[in-house]
């Protein structure tokens, strides 16, 4: 069954969508995971545009308005990802029911290892939709002080909803004196920094070329690729630990003798 992870930010402009795309691609490229990337920004959809998918007649908007089943709105991308895009036309915002997202995604749980939800920024209806539909969440921020305050609100909201916070991804890091260090960001937010993505102009080039940056093995992408591979590895390692724990518990549960077992044994 898939792990559903929402990618959240307190505000726009921190590169959340680019992080979601490249993290999802890293999971597939380096760890051969089956990944579904979902654009939960229903009002200003970006995933499809970033990946060159301009013609998607069936979208998440149509799924959430009960017009089509979720399977009909999933597209295979050349990156190896499956994409569930949101609509570009304003008219497709009619009659959508955001709270149905998790129920709809359950239809395809068994087909994926990870379902990555790219949330709309902030705490509006679409941000809440992604958070409530997920099991776990990751926060994306730039290393600027006011961004830390936004993440405190994100953390409090996730905790209130009972969603596990995996930590913070610091994005577009330039290592300037005016930026917060990882230890400072962690201290201010009381959250673990699980990854740091360096500022790299190749990201902008990748958006223009409509391909995830991590697909390029150009030497100038080395630090960028290394950071996303490390992030993906942490998620895969955690997945393996969860799988081992579940098998361990299942093994001992199978050793337990139930009342029904006792009755069967006494019959013999």
N, C-alpha and C positions, 0 to 999 in steps of 0.2 A: 504494500500500500504506500502511496506517495506521501512524502513530507510536504506540507504546504507552508511555504515561508513567504511572508509579506516583506517588501522592501519599502520602508517609510522614511519620510523626512519632515521636519517641522515647517520647512518653506521650500519654495521652488528655487531653481538655479544652483543646486548643489551637486548636480550630476547623478541624481538617483536613477533615472531611466537608463543612462549609459552603464551604470554599475550593475543594474539588474540584467541588462542584455549580456554584458561581458562575463558576469558571474555564472549565468545560465549556460553560456557557451563554454566556459572553462570546465564546468561539470561534465559536459558532453565530450569535449575535445580531449581532455587529459584523463578522465576517469570513466568514460564510456557510459555515462548515465543518461537515461531517457528523461528528457526535461520538457515540460510544458511551460511556456512563458505567457502570462496573461496580462493584458493591458487593462488595468482597473481605473484608468483615468477616462471616464466615460464622456466628460464634457470637452476635454482637450486631448484627444488621443494622440500618442506619439510613437508607440512601439512599431506600428506598421510603417509609418513614414521613415523612421530611422533605419528600417530594414528593407526599404524599397517596395513595400507591399501597398500599393496605392489602390488596387482594385480587389476589395474583399467584400463581396455582396452580403455575406453572412458574418455577423459579428457578435461580440458579447452582449451588446445592446439588445439584439434580437433574441438572444438566449434568455436574458433577464426579463423580457417582455412576453415570454412564453410563445414566441412565434416559431422557434425551431429548437430541436434538441442540441445539446452542447457539441456533440460529435460533428455536426454539420458546419460548425463555425471554427473548426481547428484546421490550420494550414501547415503543411510541411515546408520548412525554409531550407535553403541550400546550406546553411550553417550546421544543419543537423538537428536544430530545435524544432519543436512544434509550437505554433503561435496561435493564441486566441486573441485577436485584435479587438479594439473598440471601434465604434463608428466615427466617421468624420462629419456626416451631415447632422445638422442641429435637430432635424425632425426625428431622428432616432432616439432622442432622449425621452420621448413620450412613453408612458406606461411601463417604464422599467421598474423592477422591484429588486433593489440592491441586496436586501437581506436574503435573497434566494441563492446568492452566489455559491456558498458552500454546498448547498443541496444539489445544485447543478453540477458542481465539480465532482461530487461523489460518483457520478455516472462514469467517470474516466479514471478514478483513483488507481485501479489495478494496472493501468497502462503505463504508469510513470513511476520513476524513482523520486523525482522532485517536481513540484508545481510552484513556480516562482510568480508571485503577484506583484506587479509594479503598481504601487498605489499612486493616487493623486497626492500632491503635497498638502500638508496641513491636516486639520482635524474635521473637515467637512464630511458630508454624506459619503463621498467616494473613498475618503481615507478610512473612515470607520468600516465601510463595506469590506475593504481588503483586510483590515486588521481582524475583524470578527470572523472572517472566513478562514483565517490561518490558524495553524497550530503554534507557529513560532514566528518571530519577527526580527529583522535586522534594521538598524537605523543608519542612514547615510547623512554625513555632514561634512562641511568644510572646516578646517582648523581655526575658525574665527570665534571669538568669545561669545558673541550674541547667539551663535548657533547652538552653543551648549545649553542655553536657557530653553530653547525650543525642544531639545532632546529630553530635558527633565520632564516636560509636559508629555512627550511621547511615552516615556517610561511609565509615568503615573497612569496614563490611560491604558496602556497594555496590561499593567498589573491589575488594574480595576476589572478588566475584561478576562483576566486569567490566561493571557497569552504569554508564553515564555519568550523573554527577550534574550536573544543570542549575543547581542553586543552591538558595537558601533564600528562602522567602516568610515574612516577618515579619508575624504576624497580631495583630489586636486591639491595635494600637499607639495609645497615649494620649499619647505625648511627655512622660512624667513623668520626674523626676530619677532615680528608682530603676530606670528601664528602660535596657537597653543600647541604644546607638545602632547604626546600621547598620554603621559602621566598626568598632565594638567587637565586634559579633557576627561580622563577617567575619574579624577578626583572630583571635578565639578559636577559630573553627571551620575557618579556612583555606578558606572557601567564599565564592562570590559571592552577594551579596544581590540577587536579581533583581526583588523587589517588596516593597512595604510596604502592608499593608491597615489602614486606620484603624479603631479601635473605633467601632462604630455600632449603636445600638439597633434600627435597621431590620433588622439581621440576625435578631435574635430575633423580630421581627414577621413576617419572611419565613418563618421555620421554622413559626410558628403558622399562617400563611396557606397554607402548603404550596406556595410558589412561590419560585424563586430571586430573591434581592434585586435582582440587576442587571436584571431585567425591568421594574422600576419606574423611571420617568423623573422621579420626584419630586425637587424641588430639594434635599431633605435627603439624597438618595442620591448627590449629585454626586461627592463625594470618593471614595465607595465604588465607584461605577461607573467613575470615572476610573482607579482603581488596578487593577481587574480588566481593563479594556480595555487598559491598558498591559501587563499580564502576558500577555494573549492575543496582543497585537501582537508581543511578543518571540518567542513560540513560532511564530507565523505567519511572521515574518521569517526565523527560523532554518530553518523548513521550506522557504521559498523559496530560501535559500542552499544547502541540501542538494540541492534539486531541480536547481538550476543546476549544481552540482558534478557530479552524476550525469550530466546531459546533456552536460556538457563532456567528461567522461571517455569517455562512450559515443561521442561524435563522433570522438575521436581513435582509439578502439579500432576504429572502422569503417574508418579510414584504413590500418590495419595490414594487410599482405598475409600471409596464412597460407600454410603449405606446400601446402595444398589449392588455394589460389588460384593458386599458382605452377604447379602441375601442370595446372590448367585452362588457364592462359595459354599454356603450352608446347604444349598439344594444338592450339591455334589457330595 
